[in-house]
Amino acid sequence: MPFSNNFSTSTPILKDVILFEHDRTTFFRLLAIFCAGQLLFWTYLAHFAYTGLKDTRESVSHTRKVATTGLAGLWSFEMNLGSNTWRYGFTVTCLAIGAGIVGLGVLFCGRSVSQVVLHKGGRMVTLSTQSPIGPDKGRRITIPLSQVACYAHRQESPTFIPLRVKGYKFYFLLDKEGTLNNAKLFDVTVGAYRPF
């Protein structure tokens, strides 16, 4: 049998069908609080690094005592944590870590699917993502069914079902703790593999 891109079912879809649903608003609220706390902590640490680290070069030249790392050989060098290199480097690193944690939290929230709806006729699908604000407050993406592919069967993946959507870089994730309302229809529509 030749490969078909349509994956049509034997019976037509007469109304919109919710194939998958999973509300994790509480988890994503806690994730948002964690990310906000991390951003505040790393921003404070960056502020301390920028304003609190003092240049010690003047005091070293007057007293002739040189602070070193205390390690022997190659790793023994003069330390001046208040120099512009250390101060700016530490500040930028702290800000980058805080922004990275927030970015990963936003990415995970924006790629976790709360609902999959197969529309009447079976040609269009709507993916709704999770939101810390509440259910049905996330992003909704309506796309043709031919642009959605599942790269692992739902029984093979241990925690998440990865969905690939054409035109998006990362996978959308369906948590296996969610509810599949019509598993057979899911397998032949959204859960089917399609090469892009």
Rosetta silent file (secondary structure, phi, psi, omega in degrees, C-alpha in Angstrom):
SEQUENCE: MPFSNNFSTSTPILKDVILFEHDRTTFFRLLAIFCAGQLLFWTYLAHFAYTGLKDTRESVSHTRKVATTGLAGLWSFEMNLGSNTWRYGFTVTCLAIGAGIVGLGVLFCGRSVSQVVLHKGGRMVTLSTQSPIGPDKGRRITIPLSQVACYAHRQESPTFIPLRVKGYKFYFLLDKEGTLNNAKLFDVTVGAYRPF
SCORE:     score description
SCORE:     0.000 S_00000001
   1 L     0.000  127.420 -179.384    0.000    0.000    0.000 S_00000001
   2 L   -68.001  152.620 -179.428    1.537    3.369   -0.943 S_00000001
   3 L   -69.878  132.367  179.904    2.255    5.908    1.769 S_00000001
   4 L  -113.835  134.537  179.526   -0.528    8.449    2.174 S_00000001
   5 L   -83.722  -15.814 -174.596   -0.011   11.902    3.617 S_00000001
   6 L   -80.782  -35.270 -176.945   -3.700   12.418    4.403 S_00000001
   7 L    50.768   50.582 -178.302   -4.155    9.635    6.964 S_00000001
   8 L   -73.954  146.105  177.318   -7.885    9.801    6.499 S_00000001
   9 L   -86.713  166.503 -178.098  -10.074    7.834    8.863 S_00000001
  10 L   -73.734  -25.381  177.270  -12.741    5.420    7.703 S_00000001
  11 L  -115.651  141.348  179.859  -15.525    7.623    9.057 S_00000001
  12 L   -69.788  149.923  177.218  -15.719   11.369    8.474 S_00000001
  13 L   -83.958  112.339 -174.700  -15.273   13.721   11.432 S_00000001
  14 L   -89.193  -18.867  177.870  -18.697   15.336   11.848 S_00000001
  15 L  -149.698  168.692  178.454  -17.829   17.683   14.728 S_00000001
  16 L   -63.208  136.047 -178.245  -14.802   18.966   16.612 S_00000001
  17 E  -122.731  127.583  174.547  -13.195   16.237   18.709 S_00000001
  18 E   -84.064  108.658 -178.432  -10.959   16.829   21.728 S_00000001
  19 E   -82.110  -36.163 -175.986   -8.281   14.164   21.283 S_00000001
  20 E  -143.279  142.107  173.414   -6.079   15.084   24.240 S_00000001
  21 E  -151.490  141.084  179.782   -6.431   17.249   27.338 S_00000001
  22 L  -161.831  113.747 -179.301   -4.297   17.836   30.393 S_00000001
  23 L   -99.124  116.126  178.449   -4.491   20.841   32.722 S_00000001
  24 L  -123.099   41.980 -177.012   -1.259   21.491   34.662 S_00000001
  25 H   -59.587  -41.380 -178.851   -1.932   25.087   35.669 S_00000001
  26 H   -61.995  -44.771  178.859   -0.719   24.557   39.256 S_00000001
  27 H   -60.911  -44.183 -177.256    2.617   23.128   38.114 S_00000001
  28 H   -74.044  -24.123  171.263    3.209   25.979   35.662 S_00000001
  29 H   -68.070  -43.240  176.935    2.290   28.560   38.302 S_00000001
  30 H   -64.801  -37.506  176.568    4.919   27.041   40.584 S_00000001
  31 H   -62.978  -40.846  178.482    7.369   27.016   37.666 S_00000001
  32 H   -64.825  -39.959  177.800    6.669   30.720   37.050 S_00000001
  33 H   -65.392  -42.507  177.921    7.267   31.513   40.749 S_00000001
  34 H   -60.676  -46.990 -179.106   10.515   29.517   40.672 S_00000001
  35 H   -63.498  -40.673  178.444   11.717   31.321   37.522 S_00000001
  36 H   -64.417  -41.174  177.736   10.818   34.726   38.977 S_00000001
  37 H   -63.476  -42.070  178.020   12.694   33.879   42.185 S_00000001
  38 H   -64.788  -40.895  178.444   15.740   32.740   40.237 S_00000001
  39 H   -62.210  -43.539  177.817   15.668   35.903   38.111 S_00000001
  40 H   -63.464  -43.708 -179.574   15.529   38.078   41.244 S_00000001
  41 H   -62.057  -49.216 -176.720   18.360   36.131   42.897 S_00000001
  42 H   -70.720  -30.055  175.346   20.698   36.255   39.887 S_00000001
  43 H   -68.674  -41.970  176.711   19.868   39.925   39.238 S_00000001
  44 H   -62.419  -43.463  179.304   20.694   40.754   42.865 S_00000001
  45 H   -63.243  -38.735  176.594   23.933   38.797   42.620 S_00000001
  46 H   -64.905  -41.374  177.846   24.832   40.664   39.404 S_00000001
  47 H   -62.341  -43.167  177.572   24.059   43.982   41.118 S_00000001
  48 H   -62.386  -43.308 -179.592   26.290   42.995   44.049 S_00000001
  49 H   -62.629  -39.703 -177.431   29.085   41.967   41.682 S_00000001
  50 H   -72.363  -40.293 -174.690   28.875   45.248   39.793 S_00000001
  51 H   -97.555  -25.199 -171.974   28.681   47.546   42.816 S_00000001
  52 H   -95.273  -26.552 -179.100   30.387   45.549   45.595 S_00000001
  53 L   -77.997  121.604 -176.274   33.566   44.208   44.039 S_00000001
  54 L  -105.519  145.829  178.249   36.309   46.803   44.554 S_00000001
  55 L   -73.966  126.816 -176.289   39.527   47.166   42.611 S_00000001
  56 L  -106.047   13.186 -177.525   42.461   46.239   44.868 S_00000001
  57 H   -64.308  -39.401 -177.903   45.344   47.287   42.602 S_00000001
  58 H   -65.389  -43.408 -178.461   46.136   50.513   44.509 S_00000001
  59 H   -68.571  -31.115  178.691   46.405   48.809   47.901 S_00000001
  60 H   -67.545  -39.040 -178.121   48.643   46.051   46.484 S_00000001
  61 H   -69.448  -28.994 -179.416   51.189   48.575   45.142 S_00000001
  62 H   -80.922  -38.330 -173.815   51.476   50.331   48.544 S_00000001
  63 H   -95.924  -13.809  179.589   51.825   47.294   50.792 S_00000001
  64 L    64.862   15.435  173.925   53.767   45.015   48.410 S_00000001
  65 L   -98.235  128.326 -177.858   51.625   42.025   49.410 S_00000001
  66 L  -109.056  125.021  176.689   50.248   40.150   46.432 S_00000001
  67 L   -81.873  127.229  178.498   47.113   38.014   46.817 S_00000001
  68 E  -121.617  175.453 -178.466   47.393   34.757   44.918 S_00000001
  69 L   -72.873  -19.934 -178.353   45.186   31.751   44.459 S_00000001
  70 L    87.087   -1.847  177.597   47.250   29.665   46.878 S_00000001
  71 L   -96.117  152.062 -176.557   47.735   26.937   44.318 S_00000001
  72 L   -89.849  159.310  171.492   51.158   25.966   43.103 S_00000001
  73 H    74.461 -133.555 -174.299   52.613   26.092   39.630 S_00000001
  74 H   -62.438  -30.506 -175.155   50.538   27.123   36.631 S_00000001
  75 H   -87.166    1.339  178.820   47.456   27.935   38.699 S_00000001
  76 L   -89.822  109.291  179.168   49.218   30.426   40.956 S_00000001
  77 L  -145.593  161.975 -179.658   48.370   33.910   39.701 S_00000001
  78 E   -72.625  133.233 -179.923   47.509   37.306   41.126 S_00000001
  79 L  -108.398  132.508  172.259   43.807   37.768   41.858 S_00000001
  80 L  -139.106   84.267 -174.646   42.022   41.068   41.673 S_00000001
  81 L   -66.960  -11.777  177.607   38.313   40.224   41.708 S_00000001
  82 L   -91.943   -1.603  178.746   37.449   43.921   41.595 S_00000001
  83 L   -66.241  158.963 -176.910   39.138   44.514   38.255 S_00000001
  84 H   -58.908  -35.723 -179.792   36.885   45.435   35.377 S_00000001
  85 H   -62.299  -50.403  179.940   37.391   42.044   33.719 S_00000001
  86 H   -66.746  -44.767 -175.695   36.233   40.078   36.753 S_00000001
  87 H   -63.904  -50.007  179.590   33.516   42.539   37.718 S_00000001
  88 H   -69.000  -38.600  179.172   31.903   42.794   34.279 S_00000001
  89 H   -62.965  -44.393  178.924   32.417   39.102   33.570 S_00000001
  90 H   -66.320  -40.508  178.956   30.749   38.054   36.829 S_00000001
  91 H   -62.859  -48.133 -179.442   27.893   40.523   36.313 S_00000001
  92 H   -65.438  -38.810  178.797   27.179   39.367   32.751 S_00000001
  93 H   -63.423  -43.649  178.385   27.429   35.695   33.770 S_00000001
  94 H   -62.353  -44.868  178.714   24.891   36.170   36.585 S_00000001
  95 H   -64.385  -37.161  179.423   22.475   37.992   34.290 S_00000001
  96 H   -67.473  -39.711  178.265   22.898   35.291   31.614 S_00000001
  97 H   -64.813  -45.303  178.268   22.159   32.485   34.093 S_00000001
  98 H   -61.407  -45.021  179.257   19.017   34.248   35.344 S_00000001
  99 H   -66.807  -35.171  178.319   17.805   34.968   31.821 S_00000001
 100 H   -64.604  -41.689  178.125   18.608   31.390   30.776 S_00000001
 101 H   -63.915  -44.706  178.038   16.494   29.923   33.578 S_00000001
 102 H   -64.217  -41.691  179.013   13.566   32.180   32.684 S_00000001
 103 H   -61.255  -42.853  177.602   13.995   31.375   28.975 S_00000001
 104 H   -65.342  -38.084  177.120   13.907   27.628   29.615 S_00000001
 105 H   -63.882  -43.276  178.412   10.805   28.038   31.789 S_00000001
 106 H   -66.219  -40.925  178.933    9.024   30.052   29.104 S_00000001
 107 H   -63.474  -44.791  179.882   10.075   27.563   26.408 S_00000001
 108 H   -65.160  -40.410  178.128    8.834   24.577   28.414 S_00000001
 109 H   -65.359  -40.022 -178.286    5.538   26.336   29.182 S_00000001
 110 H   -76.554  -13.291  179.494    5.079   27.323   25.539 S_00000001
 111 H  -109.553   -3.523  176.453    5.762   23.796   24.252 S_00000001
 112 E   -88.069  124.720 -173.405    3.676   21.816   26.762 S_00000001
 113 E   -90.936  132.582  176.665    0.315   21.026   25.227 S_00000001
 114 E   -99.517  -25.749 -177.438   -2.860   21.259   27.297 S_00000001
 115 E  -156.390  140.810  174.153   -5.360   20.317   24.579 S_00000001
 116 E  -123.295  123.068 -178.964   -5.445   18.876   21.060 S_00000001
 117 E  -119.283  125.304  172.571   -8.615   19.414   19.019 S_00000001
 118 E   -94.762  121.163 -172.963   -9.288   17.750   15.683 S_00000001
 119 L   -82.845  164.901 -179.894  -11.732   19.969   13.804 S_00000001
 120 L   -53.440  132.688 -177.943  -14.759   18.983   11.779 S_00000001
 121 L    97.419  -23.079  175.571  -13.736   17.319    8.532 S_00000001
 122 L    77.958   14.699 -178.927  -10.460   16.030   10.007 S_00000001
 123 L  -103.722  -18.201 -178.004   -8.127   18.340    8.077 S_00000001
 124 E  -121.132  146.825 -179.794   -7.288   20.957   10.738 S_00000001
 125 E  -131.110  141.622  174.061   -5.867   20.579   14.257 S_00000001
 126 E  -116.021  124.569  173.818   -5.625   23.078   17.120 S_00000001
 127 E  -103.384  126.532  175.962   -2.863   22.743   19.719 S_00000001
 128 E  -110.080  129.038 -178.393   -3.385   24.704   22.940 S_00000001
 129 E   -93.458  165.581  179.588   -0.344   25.223   25.145 S_00000001
 130 L   -73.552  159.343  177.094   -0.160   25.468   28.939 S_00000001
 131 L  -148.285  139.381  175.719   -0.187   28.789   30.759 S_00000001
 132 L   -72.069  -13.314 -179.607    0.569   29.790   34.346 S_00000001
 133 L   -73.982  -35.686  179.306   -2.326   32.264   34.127 S_00000001
 134 L   156.465  171.717  179.365   -4.933   29.534   33.889 S_00000001
 135 L   -64.541  146.131 -179.802   -6.575   26.952   31.652 S_00000001
 136 L    64.515   19.247  177.051   -7.429   28.096   28.136 S_00000001
 137 L  -107.041   -4.961 -179.000   -5.135   31.137   28.495 S_00000001
 138 L   -78.267 -176.896 -179.296   -2.201   29.644   26.579 S_00000001
 139 L   -76.387  142.871  176.482   -1.364   30.010   22.918 S_00000001
 140 E  -116.361  128.494  179.762   -3.586   28.318   20.320 S_00000001
 141 E  -120.737  116.987  176.424   -2.100   27.131   17.056 S_00000001
 142 E  -105.594  121.930 -174.622   -4.450   25.961   14.312 S_00000001
 143 E  -139.839  159.050  174.044   -2.648   24.122   11.534 S_00000001
 144 E   -65.180  146.840 -179.827   -3.420   21.566    8.829 S_00000001
 145 H   -60.605  -30.346 -179.252   -3.198   17.958    9.968 S_00000001
 146 H   -68.055  -11.784 -179.938   -0.611   17.267    7.259 S_00000001
 147 H  -102.518   13.405  178.326    1.832   19.589    9.087 S_00000001
 148 E  -119.208  131.765  178.275    1.753   17.636   12.367 S_00000001
 149 E  -137.030  142.051  175.790    3.873   14.540   12.950 S_00000001
 150 E  -103.897  121.926 -174.089    4.423   12.335   15.969 S_00000001
 151 L   -93.367    0.345  174.078    8.016   11.100   16.138 S_00000001
 152 L  -149.699  135.609  179.213    7.403    8.440   18.808 S_00000001
 153 L   -64.423  148.277 -174.936    4.370    6.228   19.326 S_00000001
 154 L   -61.674  -25.799  179.243    2.431    7.064   22.470 S_00000001
 155 L   -87.108  -12.976 -179.491    3.158    3.641   23.979 S_00000001
 156 L   -89.751  -31.608 -177.350    6.905    3.873   23.279 S_00000001
 157 L   -86.094  134.300 -173.125    7.684    7.185   24.961 S_00000001
 158 L   -74.990  -37.728 -173.817    7.890    6.992   28.777 S_00000001
 159 L  -123.812  -40.089 -177.161    6.804   10.492   29.868 S_00000001
 160 E  -128.152  146.955  172.505    6.018   12.794   26.930 S_00000001
 161 E   -99.590  114.883 -177.583    4.668   12.278   23.418 S_00000001
 162 E   -83.809  126.516  175.677    6.719   14.516   21.098 S_00000001
 163 E  -110.898  133.450  176.612    4.815   16.278   18.310 S_00000001
 164 E  -104.263  129.972  178.227    6.628   17.984   15.477 S_00000001
 165 E  -117.000  128.014 -178.156    4.851   20.909   13.818 S_00000001
 166 L   -62.144  131.896 -179.979    6.115   22.143   10.488 S_00000001
 167 L    95.475   -3.750  178.122    7.551   25.650   10.753 S_00000001
 168 L  -118.538  140.359 -173.663    8.428   25.382   14.480 S_00000001
 169 L   -72.814  -44.789 -173.051   11.927   24.572   15.727 S_00000001
 170 L  -103.711  166.025  178.276   11.227   22.526   18.853 S_00000001
 171 L   -74.756  151.731  166.747    8.855   19.696   19.667 S_00000001
 172 E   -95.168  139.896 -172.361    5.491   20.193   21.325 S_00000001
 173 E  -113.446  127.336  173.941    5.117   17.871   24.306 S_00000001
 174 E  -104.673  118.436 -178.878    2.017   15.935   25.338 S_00000001
 175 E   -71.224  133.052 -177.982    2.300   14.695   28.920 S_00000001
 176 L   -69.671  -12.544  175.663    1.420   11.002   29.224 S_00000001
 177 L   -77.741  -10.054  178.546   -0.480   11.751   32.430 S_00000001
 178 L   -72.585  177.821 -176.423   -3.045   13.566   30.296 S_00000001
 179 E  -105.486  123.343  170.557   -6.249   12.062   28.945 S_00000001
 180 E   -93.746  110.500 -175.239   -6.512   10.633   25.428 S_00000001
 181 L   -75.491  -31.526  178.795  -10.242   10.751   24.728 S_00000001
 182 L  -141.437   90.042 -172.343  -10.098    8.734   21.515 S_00000001
 183 H   -64.550  -39.330 -178.699   -6.823    6.800   21.310 S_00000001
 184 H   -66.971  -42.743  178.149   -7.511    5.136   17.954 S_00000001
 185 H   -66.552  -37.375  176.281   -8.426    8.405   16.267 S_00000001
 186 H   -60.839  -44.609 -177.434   -5.358   10.043   17.839 S_00000001
 187 H   -62.422  -34.658 -177.139   -3.100    7.291   16.449 S_00000001
 188 H   -94.453   -5.528  179.538   -4.295    7.717   12.854 S_00000001
 189 L  -115.521  -88.697 -176.400   -4.436   11.520   12.862 S_00000001
 190 L   -70.679  -35.499 -175.513   -2.193   13.557   15.187 S_00000001
 191 L   -82.787    6.031 -178.570   -0.218   10.580   16.489 S_00000001
 192 L   -89.291  150.838  178.177    0.865    9.373   13.028 S_00000001
 193 L   -83.258  131.080  174.737    4.368    9.799   11.635 S_00000001
 194 L  -133.404  128.834  177.018    4.721   12.114    8.636 S_00000001
 195 L   -78.515  138.065  176.769    8.043   13.010    7.041 S_00000001
 196 L  -104.747    0.000    0.000    8.630   16.747    6.490 S_00000001
